[in-house]
């Protein structure tokens, strides 16, 4: 049976503060194939640090994106994230999987810092093959109002929300599909966006921590402008250049330190809360900010681990004209979240 009954296309919708990004994946063949990618600018300050400030403007950008998708009445997969989403790896006594959902509501009261009546709960059993010892479970909680707001935003733009995912899991989906070599040991993925950076720490391919760091390309641009008296376009040109510039040194040192410190705090938290935690061996980065010239080498030197680019297109089949609508040289880092969402099967 084709995905969504007779429909075989999934549209992954990444609603960011700089752009609405969409990826359309055809699930009807032998392997998923990207058939269309769209980037639609979002008006400045319509979304600030992940919070929608101008609902109508963002809905208009989504509507334009859906119209450019080439898919009639698409089923949409979107995501939520931020401080109102909790991801936690827990252990519970072994029991039949059918009973686990009933028990997890009580467990959530111990681990989730919200009223459990105010959240959507879900889980994934991480060691289903084990027959002895405790069960390892990935617990997820998201506030009802956060999920409802994202669903309503898509509906108001004319879309049909089929799944509301968690951004950390969608990023992981795309990361796993394109970088299977990163599914060993403990690694980090940084999605450096316009206003915020999503940090995900994975152990053996399982997301065990997700945090938002309040730094993105906007801060880099503002620091460059303030240092040299450049206008926004001149600063943006430096951030998108092919080669590093000494004019970026201060911004990279200042905001790169924020990213590095965020990773170190996450590692310290995991080390103190999980006895089996191993230090982060490597990091990958995606999002528009990952392309800032000189940023990843600076982070690698500061953290003393390899830090390299992640691409959403390294291992995904791409139709010949799928990227024609994009006015960027390398869209792979930009599409990680939207591709991860579009890889979801209902």
ChimeraX attribute file (.defattr): number of C-alpha atoms within 10 A of each C-alpha:
attribute: neighborCount
match mode: 1-to-1
recipient: residues
	/A:1	8
	/A:2	13
	/A:3	15
	/A:4	13
	/A:5	8
	/A:6	9
	/A:7	15
	/A:8	18
	/A:9	26
	/A:10	28
	/A:11	30
	/A:12	29
	/A:13	28
	/A:14	28
	/A:15	27
	/A:16	23
	/A:17	24
	/A:18	22
	/A:19	22
	/A:20	22
	/A:21	25
	/A:22	30
	/A:23	29
	/A:24	28
	/A:25	30
	/A:26	25
	/A:27	20
	/A:28	15
	/A:29	9
	/A:30	7
	/A:31	11
	/A:32	19
	/A:33	20
	/A:34	26
	/A:35	19
	/A:36	24
	/A:37	25
	/A:38	24
	/A:39	24
	/A:40	21
	/A:41	16
	/A:42	21
	/A:43	14
	/A:44	12
	/A:45	14
	/A:46	18
	/A:47	22
	/A:48	16
	/A:49	20
	/A:50	18
	/A:51	13
	/A:52	19
	/A:53	13
	/A:54	14
	/A:55	15
	/A:56	14
	/A:57	16
	/A:58	26
	/A:59	22
	/A:60	17
	/A:61	21
	/A:62	30
	/A:63	19
	/A:64	18
	/A:65	22
	/A:66	24
	/A:67	15
	/A:68	16
	/A:69	18
	/A:70	12
	/A:71	15
	/A:72	10
	/A:73	12
	/A:74	22
	/A:75	20
	/A:76	24
	/A:77	29
	/A:78	27
	/A:79	23
	/A:80	23
	/A:81	20
	/A:82	20
	/A:83	10
	/A:84	16
	/A:85	22
	/A:86	22
	/A:87	22
	/A:88	18
	/A:89	19
	/A:90	18
	/A:91	16
	/A:92	14
	/A:93	12
	/A:94	14
	/A:95	12
	/A:96	8
	/A:97	11
	/A:98	8
	/A:99	9
	/A:100	17
	/A:101	14
	/A:102	10
	/A:103	13
	/A:104	17
	/A:105	14
	/A:106	11
	/A:107	15
	/A:108	21
	/A:109	13
	/A:110	11
	/A:111	15
	/A:112	19
	/A:113	11
	/A:114	17
	/A:115	10
	/A:116	18
	/A:117	11
	/A:118	12
	/A:119	21
	/A:120	15
	/A:121	19
	/A:122	15
	/A:123	16
	/A:124	12
	/A:125	16
	/A:126	15
	/A:127	11
	/A:128	11
	/A:129	8
	/A:130	11
	/A:131	10
	/A:132	8
	/A:133	10
	/A:134	14
	/A:135	21
	/A:136	18
	/A:137	19
	/A:138	18
	/A:139	22
	/A:140	19
	/A:141	23
	/A:142	24
	/A:143	20
	/A:144	15
	/A:145	13
	/A:146	17
	/A:147	21
	/A:148	12
	/A:149	14
	/A:150	17
	/A:151	22
	/A:152	15
	/A:153	20
	/A:154	22
	/A:155	16
	/A:156	16
	/A:157	19
	/A:158	18
	/A:159	23
	/A:160	16
	/A:161	19
	/A:162	17
	/A:163	17
	/A:164	16
	/A:165	17
	/A:166	22
	/A:167	23
	/A:168	27
	/A:169	20
	/A:170	26
	/A:171	25
	/A:172	25
	/A:173	22
	/A:174	28
	/A:175	28
	/A:176	18
	/A:177	17
	/A:178	18
	/A:179	18
	/A:180	12
	/A:181	11
	/A:182	21
	/A:183	16
	/A:184	13
	/A:185	17
	/A:186	22
	/A:187	22
	/A:188	24
	/A:189	28
	/A:190	26
	/A:191	28
	/A:192	26
	/A:193	24
	/A:194	25
	/A:195	22
	/A:196	23
	/A:197	25
	/A:198	24
	/A:199	22
	/A:200	25
	/A:201	24
	/A:202	21
	/A:203	19
	/A:204	12
	/A:205	19
	/A:206	20
	/A:207	22
	/A:208	19
	/A:209	20
	/A:210	24
	/A:211	21
	/A:212	19
	/A:213	21
	/A:214	18
	/A:215	21
	/A:216	24
	/A:217	24
	/A:218	18
	/A:219	17
	/A:220	24
	/A:221	23
	/A:222	17
	/A:223	20
	/A:224	25
	/A:225	19
	/A:226	12
	/A:227	12
	/A:228	11
	/A:229	12
	/A:230	15
	/A:231	13
	/A:232	13
	/A:233	11
	/A:234	13
	/A:235	21
	/A:236	19
	/A:237	11
	/A:238	19
	/A:239	26
	/A:240	15
	/A:241	12
	/A:242	12
	/A:243	10
	/A:244	15
	/A:245	12
	/A:246	9
	/A:247	15
	/A:248	22
	/A:249	16
	/A:250	14
	/A:251	21
	/A:252	22
	/A:253	14
	/A:254	13
	/A:255	19
	/A:256	21
	/A:257	16
	/A:258	15
	/A:259	20
	/A:260	16
	/A:261	15
	/A:262	18
	/A:263	23
	/A:264	15
	/A:265	11
	/A:266	19
	/A:267	20
	/A:268	14
	/A:269	13
	/A:270	18
	/A:271	14
	/A:272	10
	/A:273	10
	/A:274	12
	/A:275	8
	/A:276	9
	/A:277	16
	/A:278	14
	/A:279	15
	/A:280	19
	/A:281	16
	/A:282	18
	/A:283	24
	/A:284	20
	/A:285	23
	/A:286	27
	/A:287	26
	/A:288	21
	/A:289	27
	/A:290	24
	/A:291	21
	/A:292	21
	/A:293	20
	/A:294	18
	/A:295	21
	/A:296	22
	/A:297	14
	/A:298	18
	/A:299	21
	/A:300	16
	/A:301	11
	/A:302	14
	/A:303	19
	/A:304	11
	/A:305	14
	/A:306	14
	/A:307	22
	/A:308	17
	/A:309	16
	/A:310	24
	/A:311	23
	/A:312	26
	/A:313	21
	/A:314	15
	/A:315	14
	/A:316	18
	/A:317	14
	/A:318	17
	/A:319	13
	/A:320	10
	/A:321	11
	/A:322	17
	/A:323	19
	/A:324	11
	/A:325	12
	/A:326	14
	/A:327	10
	/A:328	12
	/A:329	7
	/A:330	13
	/A:331	18
	/A:332	18
	/A:333	22
	/A:334	26
	/A:335	28
	/A:336	27
	/A:337	32
	/A:338	30
	/A:339	32
	/A:340	28
	/A:341	34
	/A:342	29
	/A:343	27
	/A:344	19
	/A:345	15
	/A:346	11
